Amino acid sequence: MPEFDKARYKAEKLREQLKDVLIMVSIVSERLAGRAKYLVLKYLRMGLVELEHIVHPDMAALARLYLRAMRLREEIRLLEEASEARCRQRVERFLAE
């Protein structure tokens, strides 16, 4: 029986949170008309605009959720990489014996 992988478990839990955040992003995004929201999110991702600079409440909520989704994706990626590295190490140790 394979041993329990905490990193993979945490990544799964974060994936569930990411789904919830993406649902909220779509709900808030529907409240904003036009294509300007995509430009603001692009500038936010590039670091040209800070969250504090956004004054429209719906756009600020969308930006906060967007940044949270980006952080969750990055954390999931790092956890999966760590899990895969540990798995490779276990396989290498097993084959070395």
Buried (B, 14 or more C-beta within 10 A) or exposed (E): EEEEBEBBEBBEEBBEBBEEBBEBBEEBBEEBEEEEBEEBBEBBEEEEBEEEEBEEEBBBBBBBBBBBBBEBBEBBEEBBEBBEEBBEEEEEEEEEE
